[in-house]
Amino acid sequence: MTTTTVHADRAAPAPGAGDASAGRPGWLLVTVLTGQFMALLDVFIVNVAAATLREDLGTSDARLQLIVAGYTIAYAVLLVTGARLGGRFGPGRLYLSGLGIFTAASLACGLAATDGQLLAFRVLQGVGAAAMMPQVLALIQRTFTGAAKARALTLFAAVIATGAAAGQILGGVLINADLFGWGWRPVFLVNVPIGLLLLGVGLWALPLGRSRAADRARPLDLGGLLLLAVAVLLCTVPLVLGQERGWPAWCWLCMAGSGLVVAALVGYESRLAARGGAPLIAPRVLRATGTPMIAIFLVMALNGGLLFSLALHLQGPESQGALGYGALRAGLTFLPMAIGFGATSLAWRALPGRLLPALVPAGMLLVAGGMLSVGLLLRNGGDGGAVIFVGYVVTGVGMALAYGPPLAEALARVAPADAADVSGVTAMVTQLGTLVGVAAFGALYLDRAAARLSSADGVWTLSLALTATALVGAVAGLRGARSASGR
């Protein structure tokens, strides 16, 4: 892996530097990172609410996966378009617009009367997050330079690192508290006062000026957006529904069709770029960031699959080989992993530069070891005792080492003019990785648990799949490190 000097630092002052908010970079950073943290919480906060949702709304396993994944599907598909809209209308404006949609949808989720309503409002939440989240990196890229930018990007990575596990923990706390007898509803309603506060601060702290005329003139790539949406839906919907429906032929046909649509998307985008158009995903951005994005996708897939499946195992009935934890205890179980992930995300930049190429393969090896140890400790239906928390910490440290350096490298490889596009691509890959992890590894866990009538057996199979995937990532990371050192 190459060093992570940020190219944008050599450029002229960031766009928007003359905005009224330019003198409030600290408040800007607090505002956008808090909103980012809130949006990330909602990817995973439903995991801990799964048992309560199932009981209160009569929700099936497949519908639970859709409620988790529906948010992320809308979020992932629209992220690059959200980035392009930020370039057209200004990132500050789009951030606040997305935050407003997200806050309103959170209120609607908290008031939903059926699981169908909840699914629909979760998708609307994802639309708001897709408008909001790409602007975070774009605003950091445009506002900070030098050491200040490095610190801001470190905090950005730490928020991503801790958001998933924090969602599980906060969800457990809220459900255990059962505020006003509302059960699962506070996991969504908590966003409302925070969102309203951020809207007020954001109107003062964020740049609200229009973007450059050249950015405003760039058309939206509706054809690319449609192809991307179809590819994602063809891949994820059968993964989510296949286990419950016995894997009918249409599931396999849809997943095969997804690959064909991806190929069509690549060809369409390349032709559009060759004609001088404005593709949804610029080929030069993909060429510059391709290798780091693979590592980011893989880490988030491992993370998403692990957290979704373990949340079900921790809270499932003991009669089915699960642990029967309450929501609070289940949420707190993930605290060691969050601590390992967050602390390592803040600390890895202090390592000598010569070690950076080795961080991804080392991180993946740690993830493999952590996942295997967790699976071994849980395979016979026990809780693993205190030693299992070592496995969670090791897993968190490994994921941070495999995620943070590729993120920094991806941002270092692009010019300031591409800040919005790389922000959208990075956020999209992060969420697609989570989505595929929840769908694929979640389906594997549920399928095995149902076949053997044992949640513990499902966790053991899951841990083997996660370990094998992490080992593949370690080998790929090692080859990438050798390639980088040979340049």
C-alpha positions in Angstrom: 0.0 0.0 0.0 1.2 3.4 -0.8 1.8 6.2 1.6 -1.3 8.4 2.3 -0.2 11.9 1.5 -3.4 13.8 0.6 -3.0 15.3 -2.8 -5.6 17.9 -2.2 -3.3 19.6 0.3 -1.1 20.8 -2.6 -4.0 22.5 -4.3 -5.4 26.0 -4.0 -7.7 26.9 -1.2 -10.8 24.7 -1.0 -13.9 25.7 -2.8 -16.2 27.5 -0.5 -13.4 28.9 1.6 -14.9 32.3 1.4 -18.2 31.1 2.9 -19.5 32.6 6.1 -19.0 29.3 7.7 -15.3 29.1 6.8 -14.3 30.5 10.2 -16.2 27.7 12.0 -14.5 24.5 10.9 -14.7 23.0 14.4 -18.5 23.3 14.5 -18.8 22.1 10.9 -16.9 19.0 11.8 -19.0 18.3 14.9 -22.2 18.8 12.9 -21.4 16.5 9.9 -19.7 13.8 12.0 -22.6 13.7 14.4 -25.1 13.3 11.5 -22.9 10.7 10.0 -22.8 8.8 13.3 -26.6 9.0 13.6 -27.0 7.6 10.0 -24.6 4.8 10.7 -26.3 3.9 13.9 -29.5 3.2 11.9 -27.8 0.7 9.7 -27.4 -1.6 12.8 -29.7 -0.3 15.5 -32.5 -2.5 14.2 -30.4 -5.7 14.7 -30.9 -5.5 18.5 -34.6 -4.6 18.0 -35.2 -7.7 15.9 -36.6 -9.9 18.6 -38.9 -7.2 19.9 -40.1 -6.3 16.3 -40.8 -10.0 15.6 -42.9 -10.2 18.7 -44.7 -6.9 18.4 -45.4 -6.8 14.6 -45.3 -10.5 13.8 -42.4 -10.0 11.5 -40.8 -13.0 9.7 -37.0 -13.6 9.4 -37.1 -12.5 5.7 -39.0 -9.3 6.5 -36.6 -8.6 9.3 -33.7 -8.8 6.9 -35.6 -6.5 4.5 -36.2 -4.0 7.2 -32.5 -4.0 8.0 -31.5 -4.1 4.3 -34.2 -1.8 2.9 -32.5 1.2 4.5 -29.1 0.2 3.2 -30.4 -0.6 -0.3 -31.8 2.9 -0.8 -28.8 4.4 0.9 -26.2 2.5 -1.2 -27.9 2.9 -4.6 -28.5 6.7 -4.2 -25.2 7.7 -2.6 -23.3 8.5 -5.8 -26.3 10.5 -7.1 -26.3 12.3 -3.7 -22.7 13.2 -4.1 -23.4 14.5 -7.6 -26.3 16.6 -6.3 -24.0 18.0 -3.6 -21.6 19.1 -6.3 -24.5 20.7 -8.2 -26.3 22.5 -5.4 -23.5 22.7 -2.7 -22.6 20.1 -0.1 -23.9 22.2 2.8 -27.4 22.5 1.3 -27.6 18.8 0.4 -26.4 17.8 3.8 -29.1 19.7 5.5 -31.8 18.6 3.0 -30.8 15.0 3.6 -30.8 15.5 7.3 -34.3 16.9 7.2 -35.6 13.9 5.2 -33.8 11.4 7.6 -35.2 13.1 10.7 -38.8 13.1 9.3 -38.5 9.5 8.2 -37.1 8.5 11.7 -40.3 10.0 13.2 -42.4 8.0 10.8 -40.5 4.8 11.6 -41.1 5.3 15.3 -44.9 5.7 14.7 -45.2 2.8 12.2 -48.2 0.5 12.9 -47.1 -2.5 10.6 -43.9 -4.0 9.4 -44.8 -2.9 5.9 -45.0 0.7 7.0 -41.8 0.3 8.8 -40.1 -1.1 5.7 -41.3 1.8 3.6 -40.2 4.4 6.1 -36.8 2.7 6.4 -36.3 3.1 2.7 -37.2 6.8 3.0 -34.6 7.0 5.8 -32.1 5.6 3.4 -33.0 8.3 0.8 -32.2 11.0 3.4 -29.0 9.3 4.4 -27.9 9.1 0.8 -28.4 12.8 0.3 -26.6 13.6 3.6 -23.7 11.2 3.9 -21.6 11.9 0.7 -21.4 15.6 1.8 -19.4 14.7 4.9 -16.2 13.8 3.1 -16.8 16.5 0.5 -17.1 19.1 3.2 -14.0 17.8 5.0 -12.0 17.8 1.7 -13.1 21.4 1.0 -12.7 22.8 4.5 -9.4 21.4 5.9 -5.9 21.1 4.7 -2.6 19.6 6.0 -2.6 18.2 9.5 -6.1 19.5 10.2 -7.4 17.4 7.3 -5.5 14.3 8.6 -7.1 14.7 12.0 -10.6 15.2 10.5 -10.2 12.1 8.3 -9.0 10.1 11.4 -12.2 11.1 13.2 -14.3 10.4 10.2 -12.8 6.8 10.1 -13.3 6.4 13.8 -17.0 7.4 13.5 -17.5 4.8 10.8 -15.6 2.2 12.9 -17.7 2.7 16.0 -21.1 3.4 14.4 -22.0 -0.2 13.8 -21.3 -1.6 17.2 -22.6 1.6 18.9 -25.9 1.0 17.1 -26.2 -2.4 18.7 -25.3 -1.0 22.2 -27.6 2.0 22.0 -30.4 -0.1 20.6 -30.0 -2.5 23.6 -30.1 0.4 26.1 -33.2 1.9 24.6 -35.1 -1.3 24.3 -34.1 -2.5 27.8 -35.3 0.9 29.2 -38.7 0.4 27.4 -39.3 4.2 27.5 -43.0 5.0 28.0 -43.7 1.3 27.2 -42.9 2.0 23.6 -40.7 -1.1 23.1 -38.6 -0.8 19.9 -39.9 2.6 18.8 -37.4 4.7 20.7 -34.5 3.3 18.6 -36.0 5.5 15.8 -37.5 8.3 17.7 -34.1 9.1 19.4 -33.0 10.5 16.0 -35.7 13.2 16.0 -34.4 15.7 18.7 -30.8 15.1 17.6 -31.7 15.8 14.0 -33.6 18.9 14.8 -30.6 20.2 16.9 -28.2 19.4 14.1 -30.4 21.3 11.6 -30.3 24.4 13.7 -26.5 24.2 14.2 -26.0 23.3 10.6 -27.8 26.4 9.3 -25.1 28.4 11.1 -22.0 26.3 10.7 -22.2 24.8 7.2 -21.5 26.6 3.9 -24.8 27.2 2.2 -23.5 28.9 -0.9 -24.0 27.6 -4.5 -21.3 25.4 -6.1 -19.3 26.4 -9.1 -21.1 26.9 -12.4 -19.2 24.0 -14.0 -20.5 21.7 -11.2 -24.1 23.0 -11.5 -24.0 22.3 -15.3 -23.1 18.6 -14.9 -26.2 16.5 -15.8 -27.4 13.6 -13.6 -26.7 10.2 -15.1 -30.2 8.7 -14.8 -29.3 5.7 -17.0 -26.4 4.8 -14.7 -28.6 5.2 -11.6 -31.2 2.9 -13.0 -28.7 0.2 -14.0 -27.0 0.4 -10.5 -30.4 0.1 -8.8 -31.4 -2.9 -10.8 -28.0 -4.6 -10.2 -28.2 -4.1 -6.4 -31.8 -5.3 -6.2 -31.2 -8.4 -8.3 -28.3 -9.3 -6.0 -29.7 -8.5 -2.6 -33.4 -9.4 -2.8 -32.9 -13.1 -3.5 -30.2 -13.3 -0.9 -32.6 -11.9 1.7 -35.7 -13.9 0.6 -34.0 -17.1 -0.7 -33.5 -18.9 2.7 -37.2 -18.5 3.8 -38.5 -19.6 0.4 -36.2 -22.6 -0.1 -34.0 -21.1 -2.7 -36.3 -21.3 -5.8 -34.8 -21.0 -9.3 -35.7 -17.3 -9.6 -33.2 -16.4 -6.8 -30.3 -17.9 -8.7 -31.5 -16.3 -12.0 -31.7 -12.9 -10.3 -28.2 -13.2 -8.9 -26.8 -14.3 -12.2 -28.7 -11.4 -13.9 -27.1 -9.0 -11.4 -23.6 -9.8 -12.8 -24.9 -9.1 -16.4 -26.4 -5.8 -15.3 -23.1 -4.8 -13.6 -21.3 -5.6 -16.9 -23.8 -3.5 -18.8 -23.3 -0.6 -16.3 -19.5 -0.7 -16.7 -19.9 -0.5 -20.5 -22.5 2.2 -20.4 -20.5 4.4 -18.0 -17.3 3.9 -20.2 -19.2 4.9 -23.3 -20.7 7.9 -21.6 -17.3 9.1 -20.4 -15.8 8.6 -23.9 -18.5 10.8 -25.4 -17.6 13.6 -22.9 -20.6 13.0 -20.7 -20.8 12.9 -16.9 -21.2 9.3 -15.8 -22.6 8.3 -12.4 -19.3 6.8 -11.5 -16.3 8.4 -13.3 -14.0 5.7 -14.7 -10.9 7.7 -13.5 -12.2 7.7 -9.9 -12.7 3.9 -10.1 -9.2 3.4 -11.6 -7.6 5.5 -8.9 -9.5 3.9 -6.0 -10.3 0.4 -7.1 -7.9 -1.6 -4.9 -8.7 0.3 -1.7 -12.4 0.0 -2.4 -12.2 -3.8 -2.6 -10.7 -3.9 0.9 -13.3 -1.5 2.3 -16.1 -3.6 0.7 -14.8 -6.8 2.2 -14.4 -5.4 5.7 -17.9 -4.0 5.8 -19.4 -7.2 4.5 -17.7 -9.1 7.3 -18.8 -6.6 9.8 -22.4 -6.5 8.6 -22.8 -10.2 8.5 -21.3 -10.8 11.9 -23.3 -8.1 13.7 -26.7 -9.1 12.1 -26.3 -12.8 12.7 -24.8 -12.6 16.2 -27.6 -10.2 17.3 -30.1 -12.9 16.4 -28.1 -15.6 18.1 -27.6 -13.6 21.3 -31.3 -12.8 21.7 -32.8 -16.0 20.3 -34.6 -18.6 22.5 -32.4 -21.0 24.4 -34.7 -23.8 23.3 -33.3 -23.3 19.8 -29.6 -23.2 20.8 -29.4 -19.4 21.2 -28.4 -17.5 24.3 -31.6 -15.8 25.2 -30.0 -12.5 26.2 -32.0 -9.4 26.8 -31.5 -6.4 24.4 -29.2 -4.5 26.7 -26.9 -7.5 27.4 -26.8 -8.3 23.7 -25.9 -4.7 22.8 -23.2 -4.5 25.4 -21.7 -7.8 24.1 -20.4 -5.8 21.1 -18.7 -3.1 23.2 -15.3 -4.7 23.2 -15.3 -4.9 19.4 -16.3 -1.2 19.2 -13.5 -0.2 21.6 -11.0 -2.2 19.6 -12.2 -0.8 16.3 -12.4 2.8 17.5 -9.1 2.9 19.4 -7.2 1.3 16.5 -8.8 3.7 14.0 -7.4 6.6 16.0 -4.0 5.1 16.5 -2.9 3.4 13.3 -1.6 6.7 11.7 1.1 6.9 14.4 2.7 3.7 13.0 5.9 4.1 10.9 5.3 4.5 7.2 7.2 1.3 6.3 4.5 -0.7 8.1 1.5 0.7 6.3 1.5 -1.8 3.4 1.3 -4.7 5.9 -1.7 -3.3 7.8 -4.5 -4.7 5.5 -3.2 -8.4 5.5 -2.4 -8.2 9.2 -5.8 -6.8 9.9 -7.5 -9.6 7.9 -5.5 -12.3 9.7 -6.6 -10.8 13.0 -10.3 -10.8 11.8 -9.9 -14.5 10.8 -8.4 -15.4 14.1 -11.1 -13.5 16.1 -13.9 -15.0 14.1 -12.7 -18.5 14.4 -12.2 -18.2 18.2 -15.7 -16.7 18.6 -17.2 -19.6 16.6 -15.3 -22.2 18.6 -16.5 -20.7 21.9 -20.2 -20.5 20.8 -20.5 -23.7 18.7 -21.8 -25.9 21.6 -24.4 -23.5 22.8 -22.3 -21.8 25.5 -21.7 -18.1 25.9 -17.9 -18.4 25.7 -17.3 -16.9 29.1 -15.0 -13.9 29.6 -12.5 -15.2 27.1 -14.9 -14.5 24.2 -14.4 -10.8 24.7 -10.8 -11.2 23.6 -12.1 -12.6 20.3 -14.3 -9.6 19.9 -11.5 -7.1 20.6 -9.1 -8.9 18.2 -11.8 -8.8 15.5 -12.4 -5.1 16.1 -8.7 -4.3 15.9 -8.3 -6.3 12.7 -11.3 -4.6 11.0 -9.9 -1.2 11.8 -6.5 -2.1 10.4 -8.1 -3.4 7.2 -10.4 -0.5 6.8 -8.6 2.8 7.8 -5.5 2.6 5.6 -7.5 1.8 2.4 -9.9 4.6 3.1 -7.0 7.1 3.5 -5.3 5.8 0.4 -8.5 6.1 -1.7 -8.9 9.8 -0.6 -5.2 10.4 -1.3 -5.4 9.2 -4.9 -7.9 11.7 -6.2 -7.8 15.4 -7.1 -9.9 18.0 -5.3 -12.2 18.3 -8.3 -13.3 14.7 -7.7 -13.9 15.1 -4.0 -17.7 14.7 -4.3 -17.5 11.7 -6.6 -15.0 9.8 -4.4 -17.1 10.6 -1.3 -20.1 9.1 -3.0 -18.2 6.0 -4.2 -16.6 5.4 -0.8 -19.9 5.7 1.0 -21.6 3.5 -1.6 -19.0 0.8 -1.3 -19.2 0.9 2.5 -22.9 0.5 2.5 -23.0 -2.1 -0.3 -20.5 -4.1 1.7 -22.7 -4.0 4.7 -25.8 -4.8 2.7 -24.2 -7.9 1.0 -22.8 -9.0 4.3 -26.2 -8.8 6.0 -27.9 -10.6 3.1 -25.3 -13.3 2.3 -23.9 -14.2 5.7 -27.2 -13.6 7.4 -28.9 -16.0 4.9 -26.2 -18.6 5.6 -26.7 -18.3 9.4 -30.5 -18.5 9.1 -30.4 -21.4 6.7 -28.0 -23.5 8.8 -29.8 -22.7 12.0 -33.1 -23.7 10.5 -31.7 -26.9 8.9 -30.1 -28.1 12.1 -32.7 -26.5 14.5 -29.8 -25.0 16.3 -28.7 -21.3 16.4 -25.3 -22.4 17.8 -24.7 -24.6 14.7 -25.6 -21.6 12.5 -23.1 -19.4 14.3 -20.4 -22.1 13.8 -21.0 -22.3 10.1 -21.1 -18.5 9.9 -17.8 -18.2 11.7 -16.2 -20.6 9.3 -17.5 -18.6 6.3 -16.3 -15.3 7.9 -12.9 -16.8 8.7 -12.4 -18.1 5.1 -13.5 -14.7 3.7 -11.0 -12.9 5.9 -8.2 -15.3 4.9 -9.0 -14.5 1.2 -8.8 -10.8 2.1 -5.4 -11.4 3.8 -4.0 -13.1 0.8 -5.2 -10.3 -1.5 -3.9 -7.7 0.8 -0.5 -9.4 0.9 -0.3 -9.5 -2.8 -1.3 -5.8 -2.9 1.4 -5.0 -0.4 4.1 -6.8 -2.4 2.9 -5.0 -5.5 3.1 -1.6 -3.8 6.6 -2.3 -2.4 7.8 -3.3 -5.9 6.8 0.0 -7.5 
